[in-house]
Amino acid sequence: MFDLKYLIVILISIDIVLMVICVFLIRKIRLIPKAEVFAQGISLFESLLGDADKVSGQFKEQIRMKYNLIKKLSVQLDNRIDRLNFMLNRADTLLADDKGIPQANKPAESFSHRKNEIVELAGKGCNVEEIANRLLIPKGEVKLVLDLNVTTQGDRLKAE
């Protein structure tokens, strides 16, 4: 096998070769013009700035989309609040009627007026959901009025 002296000589020769390579690379680096290094640095920063600009554009678009979504949700929430207020007012009116508080036939008039509005809108081709949204009343009430209207018209035709 190898003697220890040979191994030490091989290691020292490898170290010397590595040192020569390092010195050679250092001299080559010193010979590179400073303008090239500066230009490479500038091009690197330009690419970074381009990427940052692209990301900021995407971020801006996402913010715009979220703003529009929030705007739509706000409108829907306002509509629901209006419907709830309307329903609360109706409930107060019905409770006042149950307690015997006279209100000069307002519920009867408002019901017949609302019935006429529902029938009129249905005659114009509006569906149940559109009518409920326009008049701020529950869909079930619209369906009930339309069903009663069909039934009463059928009864009138039979009577004639």
C-alpha positions in Angstrom: 0.0 0.0 0.0 0.8 3.6 0.0 3.2 5.0 2.5 2.1 7.9 4.6 4.8 10.1 3.0 3.2 9.7 -0.4 -0.2 10.6 0.9 1.2 13.8 2.4 3.0 14.7 -0.8 -0.3 14.1 -2.8 -2.3 16.3 -0.4 0.3 19.1 -0.5 0.4 19.0 -4.4 -3.5 19.2 -4.5 -3.3 22.2 -2.2 -0.8 23.9 -4.4 -2.9 23.3 -7.5 -6.0 24.7 -5.7 -4.0 27.8 -4.7 -2.8 28.3 -8.3 -6.4 28.1 -9.5 -7.6 30.6 -6.9 -4.8 33.0 -7.8 -5.7 32.6 -11.5 -9.4 33.3 -10.9 -8.6 36.3 -8.7 -6.5 37.8 -11.5 -9.3 37.2 -14.1 -11.8 38.9 -11.9 -9.6 41.9 -11.5 -9.3 42.2 -15.3 -13.1 42.3 -15.8 -14.0 46.0 -16.5 -15.9 47.7 -13.8 -18.5 48.9 -16.4 -19.5 45.4 -17.2 -20.1 44.6 -13.5 -22.1 47.8 -13.1 -24.2 47.0 -16.2 -24.9 43.5 -14.9 -26.0 44.9 -11.6 -28.2 47.5 -13.3 -29.8 44.8 -15.5 -30.4 42.7 -12.4 -32.1 45.5 -10.6 -34.2 46.4 -13.7 -35.5 42.8 -13.9 -36.3 43.0 -10.2 -38.1 46.2 -10.6 -40.0 44.8 -13.6 -41.1 41.8 -11.6 -42.2 44.1 -8.7 -44.2 46.3 -11.1 -45.9 43.2 -12.5 -46.8 41.9 -9.0 -48.1 45.3 -8.0 -50.3 45.4 -11.1 -51.8 42.0 -10.2 -52.3 43.2 -6.6 -54.0 46.3 -7.8 -56.4 44.2 -9.9 -57.2 41.9 -7.0 -57.9 44.9 -4.8 -60.3 46.3 -7.5 -62.1 43.0 -7.8 -62.5 42.8 -4.0 -63.8 46.4 -3.9 -66.4 45.5 -6.5 -67.4 42.4 -4.6 -67.7 44.4 -1.3 -69.8 47.0 -3.2 -72.2 44.3 -4.5 -72.4 42.7 -1.0 -73.2 46.1 0.5 -76.0 46.7 -1.9 -77.5 43.2 -1.2 -77.1 43.9 2.5 -78.9 47.2 2.2 -81.8 45.5 0.3 -82.1 42.9 3.0 -82.1 45.6 5.7 -84.9 47.4 3.8 -86.9 44.2 3.6 -86.4 43.5 7.3 -87.6 47.0 8.2 -90.6 46.6 5.9 -91.4 43.2 7.5 -91.0 44.7 11.0 -93.4 47.5 10.1 -95.9 45.0 8.9 -95.5 42.9 12.0 -96.1 46.1 14.1 -99.2 46.9 12.1 -100.5 43.4 12.5 -99.8 43.4 16.3 -101.5 46.7 16.6 -104.6 45.2 14.8 -104.5 42.2 17.2 -104.6 44.5 20.2 -107.6 46.3 18.8 -105.9 49.6 18.0 -107.9 51.2 15.2 -105.8 52.3 12.3 -108.5 53.6 9.9 -108.6 50.5 7.7 -104.9 50.9 6.6 -104.1 47.2 6.5 -107.1 46.4 4.4 -106.4 49.2 2.0 -102.7 48.4 1.8 -103.4 44.7 1.3 -105.8 45.3 -1.6 -103.4 47.9 -3.1 -100.5 45.4 -2.7 -102.7 42.6 -4.2 -103.4 44.8 -7.2 -99.7 45.6 -7.6 -98.8 41.9 -7.5 -101.4 41.0 -10.1 -100.4 43.9 -12.3 -96.7 43.0 -12.2 -97.5 39.3 -12.8 -99.6 40.5 -15.8 -96.5 42.3 -17.1 -94.6 39.0 -17.1 -92.6 39.4 -13.9 -91.9 36.2 -12.0 -92.4 35.6 -8.3 -88.9 36.6 -7.3 -88.9 39.8 -9.3 -92.3 40.8 -7.8 -91.0 40.1 -4.2 -87.9 42.1 -4.8 -89.7 45.1 -6.2 -92.4 45.2 -3.6 -90.1 44.1 -0.7 -92.4 41.3 0.4 -91.7 37.6 0.9 -92.0 35.3 -2.1 -94.5 33.1 -0.2 -96.9 36.1 0.1 -96.6 36.8 -3.7 -97.2 33.1 -4.5 -100.3 33.1 -2.2 -101.8 36.2 -3.7 -101.2 34.9 -7.2 -102.7 31.5 -6.3 -105.7 33.2 -4.7 -106.1 35.4 -7.7 -106.1 32.4 -10.1 -108.6 30.6 -7.8 -111.0 33.6 -7.6 -110.8 34.1 -11.3 -111.6 30.5 -11.9 -114.6 30.7 -9.5 -115.9 33.8 -11.3 -115.7 31.9 -14.6 -117.6 29.0 -13.2 -120.3 31.3 -11.8 -120.8 33.0 -15.2 
